[in-house]
Amino acid sequence: MVRTCKMIEPVLEEIARENEGRLRIGKVNADDNLETVRRFDVMSIPTLILFKDGEPQLRLVAPRVKRSSPRTQPLPLDLCGWSLGLRTSS
């Protein structure tokens, strides 16, 4: 798994937990799913694609997670200009 993917994975898992029933987050291994990569024109990893009603609405290429200290502080997920602050448990 790409290092950046490993960094954003816990943040995405937290988003999924906090929004259970309202949204779904899926992961695709690009190496194992070349047809999907081509279909959605993924040129860089990680790429996040937000869908609504089955159609891509927003593409986020290589979002960054900025770690705060201590771990109880918000973890902002910089989504190429979109910002989402999350709290982590100790």
N, CA, C and O of each residue as an XYZ file, in Angstrom:
360
protein
N       0.845     -1.181      0.000
C       0.000      0.000      0.000
C       0.888      1.241      0.000
O       1.906      1.286      0.691
N       0.502      2.226     -0.764
C       1.234      3.488     -0.860
C       1.195      4.198      0.495
O       0.170      4.185      1.176
N       2.308      4.814      0.881
C       2.433      5.468      2.197
C       1.308      6.478      2.430
O       0.720      6.506      3.511
N       1.008      7.300      1.436
C      -0.046      8.301      1.598
C      -1.394      7.630      1.823
O      -2.207      8.122      2.606
N      -1.637      6.515      1.146
C      -2.885      5.770      1.355
C      -2.986      5.298      2.799
O      -4.050      5.367      3.415
N      -1.867      4.818      3.330
C      -1.850      4.364      4.722
C      -2.149      5.515      5.674
O      -2.795      5.320      6.703
N      -1.679      6.717      5.333
C      -1.885      7.873      6.199
C      -3.343      8.321      6.212
O      -3.851      8.711      7.263
N      -4.024      8.273      5.073
C      -5.405      8.767      5.038
C      -6.423      7.693      5.410
O      -7.575      8.011      5.703
N      -6.013      6.427      5.404
C      -6.950      5.332      5.685
C      -7.666      5.480      7.028
O      -8.888      5.335      7.064
N      -6.962      5.764      8.146
C      -7.692      5.886      9.418
C      -8.662      7.066      9.433
O      -9.701      6.998     10.089
N      -8.344      8.127      8.733
C      -9.232      9.285      8.673
C     -10.500      8.914      7.908
O     -11.606      9.256      8.326
N     -10.333      8.213      6.784
C     -11.497      7.792      6.008
C     -12.341      6.789      6.785
O     -13.568      6.820      6.698
N     -11.708      5.908      7.536
C     -12.450      4.951      8.365
C     -13.266      5.670      9.427
O     -14.393      5.274      9.725
N     -12.697      6.733     10.001
C     -13.429      7.514     11.002
C     -14.616      8.228     10.361
O     -15.702      8.271     10.939
N     -14.415      8.786      9.177
C     -15.517      9.435      8.460
C     -16.629      8.423      8.211
O     -17.805      8.731      8.399
N     -16.262      7.222      7.790
C     -17.254      6.172      7.528
C     -18.029      5.825      8.791
O     -19.254      5.704      8.755
N     -17.315      5.662      9.920
C     -17.981      5.333     11.197
C     -18.948      6.443     11.609
O     -20.081      6.169     12.004
N     -18.499      7.687     11.517
C     -19.316      8.813     11.964
C     -20.513      9.069     11.055
O     -21.468      9.731     11.461
N     -20.469      8.553      9.834
C     -21.541      8.807      8.871
C     -22.209      7.522      8.402
O     -22.774      7.471      7.310
N     -22.140      6.483      9.234
C     -22.726      5.194      8.881
C     -24.203      5.364      8.519
O     -24.965      6.012      9.237
N     -24.580      4.776      7.407
C     -25.948      4.890      6.925
C     -26.177      6.087      6.022
O     -27.186      6.149      5.320
N     -25.255      7.039      6.030
C     -25.384      8.233      5.178
C     -24.446      8.198      3.991
O     -24.737      8.775      2.943
N     -23.303      7.512      4.153
C     -22.348      7.412      3.059
C     -21.562      6.131      3.173
O     -21.512      5.515      4.238
N     -20.944      5.725      2.073
C     -20.093      4.542      2.058
C     -18.731      4.940      1.522
O     -18.623      5.777      0.625
N     -17.701      4.340      2.075
C     -16.340      4.559      1.597
C     -15.801      3.214      1.145
O     -15.811      2.245      1.904
N     -15.331      3.158     -0.091
C     -14.772      1.931     -0.636
C     -13.323      2.154     -1.027
O     -12.903      3.276     -1.310
N     -12.571      1.071     -1.037
C     -11.167      1.129     -1.433
C     -10.973      0.223     -2.637
O     -11.568     -0.850     -2.733
N     -10.132      0.675     -3.549
C      -9.809     -0.116     -4.731
C      -8.300     -0.195     -4.843
O      -7.622      0.833     -4.843
N      -7.763     -1.410     -4.940
C      -6.336     -1.585     -5.174
C      -6.101     -1.367     -6.665
O      -6.552     -2.162     -7.490
N      -5.401     -0.299     -7.008
C      -5.194      0.068     -8.415
C      -4.480     -1.032     -9.193
O      -4.797     -1.264    -10.360
N      -3.536     -1.701     -8.576
C      -2.794     -2.760     -9.263
C      -3.690     -3.938     -9.637
O      -3.476     -4.586    -10.662
N      -4.681     -4.210     -8.813
C      -5.570     -5.348     -9.045
C      -6.830     -4.983     -9.823
O      -7.610     -5.868    -10.174
N      -7.044     -3.705    -10.098
C      -8.284     -3.250    -10.737
C      -8.003     -2.249    -11.851
O      -8.509     -1.127    -11.835
N      -7.191     -2.669    -12.816
C      -6.777     -1.754    -13.884
C      -7.958     -1.237    -14.705
O      -7.931     -0.095    -15.162
N      -8.979     -2.045    -14.898
C     -10.142     -1.603    -15.664
C     -10.849     -0.428    -14.963
O     -11.261      0.535    -15.608
N     -10.979     -0.528    -13.644
C     -11.599      0.556    -12.870
C     -10.735      1.801    -12.902
O     -11.250      2.913    -13.023
N      -9.419      1.627    -12.795
C      -8.486      2.758    -12.862
C      -8.639      3.485    -14.193
O      -8.695      4.714    -14.233
N      -8.707      2.727    -15.274
C      -8.882      3.340    -16.608
C     -10.249      4.009    -16.732
O     -10.366      5.117    -17.255
N     -11.273      3.325    -16.248
C     -12.644      3.853    -16.367
C     -12.781      5.234    -15.730
O     -13.466      6.111    -16.256
N     -12.111      5.409    -14.582
C     -12.221      6.681    -13.873
C     -10.992      7.567    -14.061
O     -10.822      8.554    -13.346
N     -10.141      7.217    -15.018
C      -8.998      8.031    -15.407
C      -8.114      8.417    -14.216
O      -7.739      9.579    -14.056
N      -7.792      7.424    -13.390
C      -6.934      7.647    -12.223
C      -5.487      7.683    -12.696
O      -4.979      6.694    -13.225
N      -4.824      8.817    -12.509
C      -3.451      9.000    -12.960
C      -2.451      9.086    -11.813
O      -1.243      8.992    -12.030
N      -2.957      9.265    -10.588
C      -2.090      9.409     -9.423
C      -2.750      8.705     -8.243
O      -3.975      8.638     -8.140
N      -1.903      8.182     -7.355
C      -2.400      7.472     -6.187
C      -1.887      8.173     -4.934
O      -0.695      8.469     -4.855
N      -2.734      8.446     -3.962
C      -4.148      8.110     -3.925
C      -4.999      9.138     -4.665
O      -4.652     10.317     -4.739
N      -6.094      8.676     -5.197
C      -7.126      9.527     -5.772
C      -8.430      9.167     -5.085
O      -8.812      7.998     -5.037
N      -9.102     10.157     -4.562
C     -10.414      9.953     -3.962
C     -11.445     10.513     -4.937
O     -11.288     11.623     -5.445
N     -12.481      9.754     -5.191
C     -13.552     10.217     -6.078
C     -14.845     10.151     -5.276
O     -15.216      9.090     -4.774
N     -15.526     11.277     -5.155
C     -16.794     11.336     -4.442
C     -17.913     11.175     -5.461
O     -17.959     11.880     -6.469
N     -18.819     10.232     -5.182
C     -19.924      9.930     -6.076
C     -21.241     10.357     -5.453
O     -21.406     10.335     -4.233
N     -22.170     10.743     -6.307
C     -23.549     10.988     -5.879
C     -24.440     10.335     -6.920
O     -24.312     10.597     -8.116
N     -25.332      9.492     -6.462
C     -26.221      8.748     -7.360
C     -25.434      7.996     -8.427
O     -25.862      7.915     -9.578
N     -24.281      7.445     -8.041
C     -23.481      6.628     -8.947
C     -22.619      7.388     -9.932
O     -21.940      6.775    -10.755
N     -22.631      8.712     -9.865
C     -21.854      9.531    -10.788
C     -20.767     10.297    -10.046
O     -21.029     10.849     -8.978
N     -19.542     10.343    -10.592
C     -18.459     11.108     -9.942
C     -18.821     12.590     -9.848
O     -19.268     13.193    -10.824
N     -18.625     13.164     -8.671
C     -18.928     14.580     -8.444
C     -17.681     15.410     -8.159
O     -17.605     16.580     -8.534
N     -16.702     14.794     -7.491
C     -15.510     15.521     -7.069
C     -14.337     14.564     -7.042
O     -14.457     13.437     -6.561
N     -13.200     15.010     -7.556
C     -11.975     14.203     -7.588
C     -10.930     14.898     -6.729
O     -10.663     16.090     -6.885
N     -10.345     14.126     -5.817
C      -9.320     14.643     -4.917
C      -8.066     13.819     -5.136
O      -8.051     12.620     -4.857
N      -7.023     14.448     -5.629
C      -5.783     13.738     -5.935
C      -4.766     14.016     -4.840
O      -4.449     15.168     -4.543
N      -4.258     12.938     -4.244
C      -3.208     12.985     -3.219
C      -3.536     13.941     -2.070
O      -2.755     14.848     -1.781
N      -4.710     13.744     -1.397
C      -4.986     14.566     -0.222
C      -3.977     14.268      0.872
O      -3.414     13.175      0.929
N      -3.750     15.239      1.737
C      -2.750     15.105      2.799
C      -3.425     15.094      4.162
O      -4.422     15.782      4.382
N      -2.874     14.313      5.062
C      -3.316     14.326      6.455
C      -2.247     15.032      7.256
O      -1.074     14.661      7.211
N      -2.655     16.050      7.990
C      -1.718     16.789      8.835
C      -1.947     16.337     10.268
O      -3.039     16.509     10.808
N      -0.939     15.769     10.876
C      -1.045     15.275     12.253
C      -0.906     16.430     13.246
O      -0.037     17.290     13.107
N      -1.773     16.425     14.235
C      -1.698     17.392     15.326
C      -1.211     16.670     16.568
O      -1.238     15.441     16.633
N      -0.771     17.427     17.541
C      -0.317     16.835     18.781
C      -0.927     17.627     19.934
O      -0.970     18.854     19.850
N      -1.387     17.008     20.976
C      -1.453     15.566     21.188
C      -2.532     14.940     20.324
O      -3.257     15.652     19.629
N      -2.651     13.606     20.355
C      -3.548     12.893     19.442
C      -5.025     13.208     19.672
O      -5.860     12.842     18.844
N      -5.365     13.872     20.765
C      -6.756     14.230     20.987
C      -7.130     15.502     20.237
O      -8.300     15.883     20.215
N      -6.166     16.156     19.630
C      -6.433     17.357     18.856
C      -7.012     16.979     17.493
O      -6.857     15.839     17.055
N      -7.684     17.927     16.813
C      -8.255     17.609     15.509
C      -7.184     17.165     14.512
O      -6.052     17.649     14.538
N      -7.560     16.245     13.643
C      -6.714     15.818     12.523
C      -7.329     16.390     11.259
O      -8.304     15.830     10.757
N      -6.799     17.482     10.727
C      -7.401     18.020      9.507
C      -7.022     17.170      8.299
O      -5.872     16.755      8.157
N      -7.981     16.919      7.446
C      -7.750     16.243      6.183
C      -7.858     17.307      5.108
O      -8.952     17.798      4.827
N      -6.742     17.665      4.509
C      -6.715     18.707      3.494
C      -7.086     18.072      2.161
O      -6.284     17.351      1.567
N      -8.278     18.334      1.702
C      -8.778     17.742      0.475
C      -8.686     18.766     -0.661
O      -9.696     19.197     -1.216
N      -7.455     19.139     -0.988
C      -7.217     20.067     -2.092
C      -8.109     21.300     -1.974
O      -8.812     21.663     -2.917
N      -8.073     21.924     -0.829
C      -8.868     23.121     -0.618
C     -10.092     22.857      0.242
O     -10.646     23.798      0.809
N     -10.531     21.612      0.360
C     -11.623     21.246      1.238
C     -10.985     20.818      2.549
O     -10.001     20.079      2.531
N     -11.497     21.244      3.654
C     -10.876     20.894      4.917
C     -11.903     20.215      5.807
O     -13.047     20.657      5.907
N     -11.481     19.135      6.451
C     -12.346     18.375      7.324
C     -11.559     18.070      8.573
O     -10.600     17.300      8.521
N     -11.936     18.652      9.698
C     -11.234     18.403     10.950
C     -11.880     17.258     11.701
O     -13.093     17.262     11.913
N     -11.100     16.294     12.100
C     -11.611     15.128     12.800
C     -10.902     14.973     14.129
O      -9.736     15.345     14.256
N     -11.585     14.432     15.116
C     -10.967     14.145     16.408
C     -10.655     12.667     16.482
O     -11.418     11.829     16.002
N      -9.529     12.362     17.085
C      -9.163     10.964     17.266
C      -9.273     10.608     18.719
O      -9.189     11.475     19.589
N      -9.459      9.335     18.987
C      -9.478      8.893     20.387
C      -8.060      8.676     20.848
O      -7.168      8.426     20.037
N      -7.846      8.771     22.143
C      -6.498      8.624     22.693
C      -6.008      7.203     22.586
O      -4.889      6.903     23.003
